[in-house]
Amino acid sequence: MKIGFIGAGGNIATAIISGILKSGFESENNLHLFDPDTAKLEKYKDAVICGNAFEVANDSDYIFLTVKPQIIFSVLDELKGKINGNQCIVSVAAGVSIESIKAALGGDIKVVRVMPNTPLLLSQGASGVSCKSPVERSEFEYVLSIFKTAGVAIECEEEQINAVTAVSGSGPAYVFKFAKAMIEEADKLGLDADKASALAFQTLIGSAYMLRDSGMTADELIKMVTSPKGTTLAALESFDRDDFEQTVARAVRACHDRAVELGRSE
């Protein structure tokens, strides 16, 4: 199967390609790549390096649009009328609907829409994948499998993609901001940043494993850590005074609503 990437030098494209190659999902010589910054593609010795978006589309069964939402329609305009019914477009552009991609391409084209996240770069991604007719089940499963090579990938309805964006698409930034605050305050308390970082990072990793693998709910896990009149309780009470859970909820909602706005401004 031939897989093309338009915007192949970007972080998300690099992560997807890395997953494909590390897993042996496809060989490098089946990849057709284009990026305006050709230096970013020099590491791919056996891939087919294309001179423009049309060359990628002309030679690929699956065409990944790994470009920013701001420029995706200029790329689609270049491809309009040049995609056939046997090819499948895969878009990772936030807020850009399947129907708008079809309309820009000028036909009932096969389109799979994906919302990945940056941990994909370390093969620890979390991606939501959706499609609509006329994509065949086997084609959808093929795309889903590609994202599973670099982490977790779930099937969802397109109407759920904005919620996926708010949870996992933008979620790493929430975690990074939380970790940053922990580390900076620990430094002020006399624990140097390197030690605080090592402890904070492992705490986040270990806590994530407990959430995933313990079979316990978040509330049950919180209770496990918390003793009456203890240190954890003091921290949790501080969170409650600052309306922590609602602060997070408002942030998730704001992210979701912005994704909706981006879709309306297509």
Long-range contacts (C-beta under 8 A, 24 or more apart in sequence): 1-26, 1-30, 1-61, 1-62, 1-142, 2-30, 2-31, 2-32, 2-59, 2-60, 2-61, 2-62, 3-30, 3-31, 3-32, 3-60, 3-61, 3-62, 3-64, 3-146, 4-31, 4-32, 4-33, 4-34, 4-50, 4-56, 4-57, 4-59, 4-60, 4-62, 4-63, 4-64, 5-31, 5-32, 5-33, 5-34, 5-35, 5-56, 5-64, 5-66, 6-34, 6-53, 6-56, 6-57, 6-63, 6-64, 6-65, 6-66, 6-67, 6-75, 7-34, 7-35, 7-65, 7-66, 7-67, 7-68, 7-75, 8-33, 8-34, 8-35, 8-40, 8-41, 8-66, 9-35, 9-36, 9-37, 9-40, 9-41, 10-35, 10-66, 10-67, 11-118, 11-121, 12-66, 12-92, 12-116, 12-118, 12-120, 13-64, 13-66, 14-40, 14-121, 15-116, 15-118, 15-120, 15-121, 15-123, 15-125, 15-150, 16-64, 16-66, 16-116, 16-120, 16-146, 16-147, 16-150, 17-44, 18-121, 18-123, 18-150, 19-120, 19-123, 19-125, 19-146, 19-147, 19-149, 19-150, 19-151, 20-146, 20-149, 22-123, 22-149, 23-149, 25-145, 25-146, 25-149, 32-56, 32-59, 32-60, 52-78, 53-78, 53-79, 54-78, 54-79, 54-82, 57-82, 57-83, 57-87, 58-82, 60-87, 61-86, 61-87, 61-88, 62-87, 62-88, 62-90, 62-139, 62-142, 62-143, 63-87, 63-88, 63-89, 63-90, 64-90, 64-91, 64-92, 65-89, 65-90, 65-91, 65-92, 65-93, 65-101, 66-92, 67-93, 68-93, 69-93, 69-94, 69-95, 69-96, 69-262, 72-96, 72-101, 73-104, 73-266, 76-101, 76-104, 76-105, 77-104, 79-105, 80-104, 80-105, 80-106, 81-105, 81-106, 81-107, 83-107, 83-109, 85-109, 85-110, 85-134, 88-112, 88-135, 88-139, 88-143, 90-114, 90-143, 92-116, 94-165, 94-169, 94-259, 94-262, 95-162, 95-165, 95-259, 95-260, 95-261, 95-262, 95-263, 95-265, 95-266, 96-262, 96-263, 96-266, 97-158, 97-263, 97-266, 98-130, 98-131, 98-132, 98-158, 99-132, 100-263, 100-266, 108-134, 110-134, 110-135, 110-136, 110-139, 111-135, 112-139, 112-140, 112-143, 113-158, 113-161, 114-143, 114-147, 115-161, 115-164, 115-165, 115-168, 115-169, 116-147, 116-169, 117-168, 117-169, 117-170, 117-171, 117-172, 118-172, 119-151, 119-172, 120-147, 120-150, 120-151, 123-149, 123-150, 123-151, 124-150, 124-151, 125-150, 125-151, 125-152, 125-153, 126-151, 126-152, 126-153, 126-168, 126-171, 127-151, 127-152, 127-153, 127-154, 127-168, 128-153, 128-154, 128-156, 128-160, 128-161, 128-164, 128-168, 128-169, 129-153, 129-154, 129-155, 129-156, 130-155, 130-156, 130-157, 130-158, 130-160, 130-161, 131-158, 132-158, 161-259, 162-256, 162-259, 162-260, 162-263, 163-256, 165-255, 165-256, 165-259, 166-252, 166-253, 166-255, 166-256, 166-259, 167-252, 169-255, 170-255, 174-248, 174-251, 175-204, 179-204
